[in-house]
Amino acid sequence: MKKVITALANPYLNKEMQNEKNIQILFQDIQYQEAIFEILEIEKNIDYLILSEALPGKMEIPILIENIKKINPYIKIILIMENKKGELENILYNKGVNKILYNPQTNIKEIIGLIIEENNDVNKELKDEINILKKIIENQEQKEVKKQEKIIKENILKKIFINKKEKIDKKESQIISVSGANGVGKSIISINIAKTLAKQQNKVLIIDFDILNNSLHTILGVKKYPIKINKNNKEIQQYIIKINQKIDLISITNILFNKENTVESIELMNTIQKLKEIYNIIIIDTSSECFFDYTKNIIKYSDKNIFIIEANILEIKKAKNLLNIYINEWKININKFNIIFNKYNEEAININLLKKIFYEFNVLGVLKYEKKYNKLINKNMKNNNMNKQIKKEYIKIQKKL
């Protein structure tokens, strides 16, 4: 079975090709050039790339092909162009393109036919090599046979066996849950921490698991999901939305995991653990309600928890009650919790007193009240020009994490 990825900025082809028995489509249709390299670095056993000349990106198509071949010299590339370009086509074939098709005449059956035909050719080639091996065994001395057998088997193995996935070192990957009472600013802090960590060359996934007050997609300006939501399909990785090159988002959990649609928490955490193979950091914004097993298990299985508190008497009381449930009832290790005091202003409780009240916990930092708070939300975080002091605090928080 041939393993194929498509980079056409058009998911229709993926859907059609998935019905073909001899073809396995890996990943969703790639939407921009840089994403090809991210996938090739992770998945080393791809046989075919179906690529559009018009795929968005900064590289000219010959340079793009050359860089793809540097990562995977064995991958076969079918390029779809808008029209014939004689001289450019010769360059592309020299760079490693296997077949060029033209957009007005191209159809799915033709592409599938090319892949299946090549598959049959490979099978014939393997059979021919096996026949050669038999003749060598019959006609040569045993020592020479073993030598030739080794050479031929190596050639066959290159075509049959695949390289294992290169996974991110799990020691470098971590799950960070974000919790706290309702309205303390978990969503904005989750996004800003993700952006700060992404600047350190981390690949970050944000999961909005605030089932009752799901909002991250709204804050980030996501109007709709790229694929149809199926409540019976709990494989949340298929609902990943790319925010930018370093940050992805899943924000559909309020629909998939509400009271009517439940899933085993162990199954959910297994899914999140698998996502650690793709991302350096997974940030999970949790619900402020403490009656969800999801919240308990997410905090319990996360590597670290960021607990957000507002510096006034009412919010401190709420925070103490929540932490008491987490630590004494849910039996979560106290060392997992890291405190951030948010929306701090001149009327707030003195920071030294706050540290005494929460002396058992590691304090990551103090975030001052941001006057542009509502503007950031209304502008989908696009004009995130925080003042220098707040930026410094996020950098401190990132270093402590």
N, C-alpha and C positions, 0 to 999 in steps of 0.2 A: 504494500500500500504506500502510495506516494504522499509525503507530507508537504502541504502547500500553504503559503501565506499570500495574501493579496494586498496591494498598495495602490488602490484605484480611487480612493476617496469616495467610494460608492459601495455600500454594503450589500447591494442586490446580488452581485456575482457570488459572494460568499454563500448566501442562502441557497442559490441554485446549485452550486457545486457540492454542497453537503449531502445531496441525495445520491451522489455517485459512489458506488461501492469501493472502487479502487483508489479513491482520493480522500485524504483526511485534511480538512481545513483547520489550521491552528490559528487561534486568536481572531479578534474582530478585524474588519477591513481597516488597514492602516490609513490614517488621514493626513500625514505629513512625513517628509523625508527623514527627519531625525529619529522618528519612532522605529524605522526599519532597523537602525543600528542597535537600538535598545533591545529589540526582540532577538536579533542575531547574536548578541552577546549572551543572552539567556539561553536560547534554543539553538543548539549546534547541529541538529539533525534535520534541517529543512532541505527538501529536495528541490522545490520550485518556488520562485517568486514571480507573481504576475504583477507587472508594474505599469503604471500610466505615465507617459511622458509629462503630463500636466499635473503630477502630484506636487502640492505646495511645498516649497523649501527654497533654500538659498543656493544650492549647488546646481551647476549645469549638469545635464543628464550624463555626459561621458564621465565626469568626475564622480558622480553618484555611483555609476556602475563600477568604476575602478575601486572605490572605497568599499562597496559591498563585497567584491571579490577578494579584497584583502582580508576581510573577516571570515568569509566562507568561500574558498576557491572552488568548491564542488557544487555550489548551488547553481541551478539552471534558471535562466531569466527569460521570461517571455515579456517583451516590451510592446505596449500598445501605443501607437502614434496617431496623430490626427490625419496626417497625409504623408506621402512619400518624400523622403529627403535623401537623395542618392549618396552624396559625399558623407553626410552625417551618419548614415546607416553603415557605411564601410568602417567608420571609426568605432561605432558601437559594437559591431561584430568582432572587431579586433580587441575591444575591451572585455569581451566575454559574454555578450548577449547571444542567446541561443536561437531565438526566433523573434522576428518583428512582424506584428499584425497592425492593420489599419482600422481606426475606430469606426468608420462608416460600414465596413464590411465584416467587422469582428462579431462573432456570436459565441455563446457559451459552449455549444457543442464542438466548435472548432478547437477551442482551448482544451477542453476535456479530451478530445481526440488526440491532440499532440502529446499530452501527458501519458495517456494509456498506451499509445503507439510506442513511446519511448520506453515505457515499462516492459512491453513485450520484447523490444529490442534488447533490453538489459537481461531479461530471462534467457533469451537465445544466446547472448554473449556468455552468460554463466554456464549454460549447458555445453557450449563449445570449449570453454576452458576446462570443464570437468572431463570432457572426452580427450583433450590433450593430456590431461593428467593421467588418464588410464593408459594411453599409449606410452607415456614415459615410464610408467610402472612396468609395462610389459617388455620394453626394449632396453632398459638401462640397468646397470648394477644397483644394488640396494642403496649404497651410499649416495650415488648421484640422484636416485629417485627421491630420497629424503630431502635433498637440497632443492630440487625442482618443485617438489610437493609444497615445501614451505613457501617458496616464491609465489606459486599459483594461489595457495590458500590465502596469503596476505592480500593478493589482488581481489579475491572474492570477498574477503572479510570487509574490505574497504567499502564495498557496495552493499553488503547485507547488514552489518552491524553499525550502530550509531554511537556517537560520542554522548556521554552522559551530560545532563544539564549542568552548567556552571551556576551554582547557587551563591547568593550573597552569604558571606560568613555570618552564621546565626549569632555569633558573639557581638557582631556589629548591629544586628537588627533588634529592635525593641518595640514593644507595644506600650503606649502612654495613654492612660485613661484620664479624662477630665471630668471632675464632678464638683458638686456644690449645690446650694439651694437655688430655687428658681429665680431668674433675673439677675444673677450676680455677674453675668458677662462671660459665661463658659464658651459661647459660640465665637465671639470676637477674639477671645484669647486663644482658642483652638486654632483659628485661622492664622493669627499673627505668629504664634509659635511655629506653625507649619512653615510659614514664609521665612522665618528666621533660620529654621533648621535647613530648609531647602537651599539657602544661600551658602551653606557649608557643604555643598555637593551631595546632599542626601536626596534620595528618592522617597517622597512622602505621600502617604495615603491618609486622607481624613475620612472617618466614618461617623455620620451623624446618627447616634443611637439614642437620641432624645425622642422617644416614641411619642410622647404627648405634645411636645413643642418642637417638632422637626422644623429647622429654619436655615441650616447652612446653605442649602441650594438657593434659597431666596437671597441671602446675603451676598453670595457669589455670583448672582445674576443668571443662574441656570433656570431656564423657562420650562424645558421639558426634557425627558430622557431620550437618548438616541434610539432606544429599542422599546418595544411594547412591554409593559409591565405584566408579568404573569404571577398572580398571587400564589399559585401552586408550585412555583419554581423558586426555591429558597437559596439557589446558588448566587449569593450576592455579588460575586466577582464579575458576573456578566453585566452588572449595572454600574460599572466604573465609568466615571466621566472625567475626561482630561481637562483640568483647569489651566495648566501650563506645562512646560517641559518637565518640571520637577514635582508638581503637585497634582494628585488625582483625588476624586471625591466619590463617595457612595453616600447617598442621602435619601434612600427609598425605604429605610427600615420601618418607618411608621406605618407603611402599607403592608409590608411583608411579615412583620412580627407584632401585630396588634393582638388584642384578646381573642379575636376570632381566628386568626392565623398564627399558630404557635409552632415552634420547632425546638427540639431538644437543645439545651444550652451547650452540652458537650459537642454536639454536631456543629453548632454555631462557632464555638471556639476552635474546633478543628479547621474550619474554613478560614478563620482569621489567622491561625498558625501557618496555613499554606500560603497566605498572602505575604508572610514574612520572607518567603523565598524571592519575592519580587521587589519588596520595598525595604529600605533601611529603617524607616520610622513609620509606624501606624499610630495615628492619634484618633482616639475614640471619644467623642462628646457624648456623655451619658445623661440619663434622665435624672431629675432631682427627686423623683418619687422613689421610695424605698421598698415598694411592694413588688417590684419586678425581679424575678430570678436572673433575667438578662443582666441587669445592672450589677447585681452581686457577683455574677461569674465573670463579667468583663473586668471589674476592678480586681477580683481575686487573681485572674489569670494574666493581668497586665504586668509588665515589668515595673512600672512606676505609675503613681497616681498624682495628678495635680489637683489640689482641692482649693477652690476659689471662695474667698470670704470678703464681704463688704465690712468696712470698719465702723459699724454702729452696733448698739446694744442688741437690737432685734435680730440682726443678721448673725451676730456672734452666737446668740442663743440657738438659732436654727442650725448653725454650723456645728455647735457642740452636740446637739441632739443627733444630727446625721452621723458625725464621727463616732459617737457612742454606739449607734446601730452597726456601722461598718466594722468596728474593732471588737466590740463585746458580744454582739449577736451573730454577726456574719463571720467572726473569727479571722479577720484579715490582719496581717502583720502591720503594726503601727508604723514600722520603718518604711513602708511602701508609700505613705502619704507625705506630700510636699505642698506647703502652703504658699499661695499667692494672695496678698491683700489687694483688692481691686477697687477702682473708683475712689481712690484716696484723695481727700482734700483737707483744707485747713480746719474744717469742723469735725473731722474724723477723730476717733480715739487715738491717742498718742502711740506711735509705732513701738516704742520701748515697752509700753504696757501690753500691747498686743502680743509681743514676743514672749512676755512673761505668762500671759494667759495660755498661749499655745507653746509653752516651753518644750513639750515632749516631741514637737514636730520640727522637721527641717523647713525653714522659711526660705523660699526661692527668691522672693522679691516683693516690692511694693509698686503697684501701677497707679499713677495719679489719674484723677478723673479727666477724661478727654472731652473737651467741649465739642469736638467734631464727631462724637459718638454716633448720633443719628445720621449725620451726613455720610459717614462711612457705610452705614447700612443702606441708606437710600441710593447711594452711588455704586452699590455692589462691590465695595472695597477697592474700587478702581483708583480713587484718589486718596490712597492710604499714606498721606504725608504726615506721619506722627511727628511730634516735636522730638528734638534730639534726646532729651532726658528719658522719654518713654522708650525710644529705640535702644538706648543704653541698657535700660532695665531688661528688655527682651533678650539682649545679647548676654547679659549676666545670667538670666534664667536658662538660656540655651547652654551656657558653659556648665552650670550646676547640674543640668540634666545629663 
